[in-house]
Amino acid sequence: MGDLDVEDRKYAAEQGIAEEEALKKGMEEKSREFTEKGSELYAKA
């Protein structure tokens, strides 16, 4: 896992979960967004 920053810690506190769990949850959400948007590395402007 990467380093935790202030935003990660704030998100974890808001969600009432451990910091490492917050990172995992955040990555899962971003992965889902990426897939829903067509899995393209470069978005068309």
N, CA, C and O of each residue as an XYZ file, in Angstrom:
180
protein
N       0.848     -1.185      0.000
C       0.000      0.000      0.000
C       0.890      1.244      0.000
O       2.035      1.213      0.452
N       0.336      2.324     -0.515
C       1.074      3.571     -0.554
C       0.987      4.313      0.761
O       0.353      3.860      1.714
N       1.630      5.450      0.791
C       1.604      6.278      1.988
C       0.230      6.910      2.168
O      -0.449      7.257      1.202
N      -0.157      7.048      3.422
C      -1.415      7.716      3.737
C      -1.170      9.211      3.825
O      -0.179      9.647      4.413
N      -2.055      9.992      3.251
C      -1.938     11.427      3.412
C      -3.133     11.947      4.206
O      -3.988     11.173      4.637
N      -3.185     13.230      4.390
C      -4.229     13.847      5.204
C      -5.621     13.523      4.669
O      -6.535     13.249      5.447
N      -5.790     13.552      3.349
C      -7.099     13.259      2.760
C      -7.523     11.817      3.022
O      -8.696     11.547      3.280
N      -6.561     10.890      2.956
C      -6.866      9.482      3.237
C      -7.331      9.307      4.678
O      -8.307      8.605      4.945
N      -6.629      9.946      5.594
C      -6.995      9.837      7.010
C      -8.353     10.476      7.274
O      -9.148      9.952      8.054
N      -8.618     11.603      6.626
C      -9.913     12.276      6.789
C     -11.036     11.389      6.263
O     -12.070     11.249      6.916
N     -10.843     10.789      5.087
C     -11.845      9.904      4.501
C     -12.123      8.727      5.431
O     -13.280      8.366      5.649
N     -11.071      8.131      5.977
C     -11.228      6.999      6.893
C     -12.028      7.410      8.118
O     -12.920      6.682      8.555
N     -11.716      8.562      8.668
C     -12.433      9.037      9.849
C     -13.903      9.291      9.532
O     -14.780      8.942     10.323
N     -14.173      9.894      8.382
C     -15.561     10.172      7.982
C     -16.355      8.882      7.779
O     -17.547      8.824      8.081
N     -15.688      7.852      7.266
C     -16.343      6.573      7.003
C     -16.392      5.683      8.239
O     -17.097      4.675      8.260
N     -15.638      6.063      9.270
C     -15.594      5.264     10.488
C     -14.895      3.931     10.287
O     -15.268      2.927     10.894
N     -13.868      3.923      9.423
C     -13.139      2.690      9.134
C     -11.640      2.922      9.305
O     -11.189      4.064      9.391
N     -10.872      1.836      9.355
C      -9.417      1.912      9.473
C      -8.825      2.538      8.207
O      -9.406      2.445      7.125
N      -7.672      3.170      8.358
C      -7.037      3.848      7.222
C      -6.726      2.894      6.071
O      -6.960      3.230      4.910
N      -6.203      1.714      6.381
C      -5.883      0.752      5.317
C      -7.154      0.301      4.602
O      -7.151      0.123      3.384
N      -8.237      0.115      5.351
C      -9.514     -0.274      4.752
C     -10.037      0.860      3.852
O     -10.628      0.601      2.804
N      -9.819      2.103      4.265
C     -10.243      3.250      3.460
C      -9.508      3.264      2.128
O     -10.110      3.542      1.091
N      -8.212      2.968      2.146
C      -7.452      2.919      0.895
C      -7.981      1.824     -0.020
O      -8.157      2.042     -1.218
N      -8.234      0.653      0.540
C      -8.751     -0.456     -0.249
C     -10.105     -0.097     -0.856
O     -10.346     -0.339     -2.039
N     -10.982      0.477     -0.044
C     -12.310      0.861     -0.508
C     -12.218      1.924     -1.608
O     -12.935      1.858     -2.606
N     -11.340      2.890     -1.416
C     -11.155      3.944     -2.414
C     -10.657      3.400     -3.744
O     -11.113      3.825     -4.805
N      -9.719      2.459     -3.686
C      -9.206      1.850     -4.920
C     -10.290      1.045     -5.623
O     -10.359      1.042     -6.852
N     -11.137      0.363     -4.855
C     -12.239     -0.391     -5.457
C     -13.218      0.554     -6.159
O     -13.707      0.253     -7.248
N     -13.500      1.697     -5.527
C     -14.407      2.674     -6.137
C     -13.817      3.233     -7.426
O     -14.524      3.359     -8.426
N     -12.527      3.569     -7.412
C     -11.878      4.112     -8.611
C     -11.823      3.066     -9.720
O     -11.982      3.397    -10.895
N     -11.601      1.817     -9.355
C     -11.582      0.736    -10.339
C     -12.940      0.604    -11.011
O     -13.022      0.429    -12.227
N     -14.000      0.685    -10.224
C     -15.360      0.593    -10.764
C     -15.640      1.773    -11.698
O     -16.223      1.591    -12.767
N     -15.226      2.986    -11.299
C     -15.418      4.168    -12.149
C     -14.681      3.987    -13.478
O     -15.222      4.286    -14.542
N     -13.460      3.503    -13.408
C     -12.646      3.294    -14.604
C     -13.340      2.337    -15.569
O     -13.410      2.594    -16.771
N     -13.848      1.239    -15.034
C     -14.539      0.243    -15.856
C     -15.814      0.820    -16.458
O     -16.101      0.599    -17.634
N     -16.575      1.555    -15.664
C     -17.835      2.129    -16.143
C     -17.608      3.154    -17.250
O     -18.469      3.345    -18.109
N     -16.455      3.811    -17.230
C     -16.169      4.829    -18.242
C     -15.483      4.253    -19.475
O     -15.014      5.001    -20.334
N     -15.425      2.924    -19.565
C     -14.905      2.290    -20.770
C     -13.482      1.804    -20.674
O     -12.935      1.339    -21.674
N     -12.863      1.888    -19.526
C     -11.505      1.374    -19.301
C     -10.470      2.002    -20.225
O      -9.503      1.347    -20.613
N     -10.667      3.251    -20.572
C      -9.712      3.975    -21.430
C      -8.723      4.747    -20.565
O      -9.120      5.431    -19.621
N      -7.421      4.635    -20.889
C      -6.415      5.354    -20.130
C      -6.467      6.850    -20.393
O      -6.209      7.650    -19.494
N      -6.796      7.225    -21.606
C      -6.841      8.642    -21.982
C      -8.259      9.010    -22.346
O      -8.816      8.481    -23.308
N      -8.851      9.917    -21.580
C     -10.216     10.358    -21.862
C     -10.199     11.335    -23.019
O      -9.287     12.152    -23.144
N     -11.205     11.248    -23.857
C     -11.322     12.171    -24.984
C     -11.854     13.506    -24.473
O     -12.797     13.554    -23.684
N     -11.242     14.568    -24.930
C     -11.616     15.922    -24.474
C     -12.908     16.372    -25.118
O     -13.376     17.480    -24.855
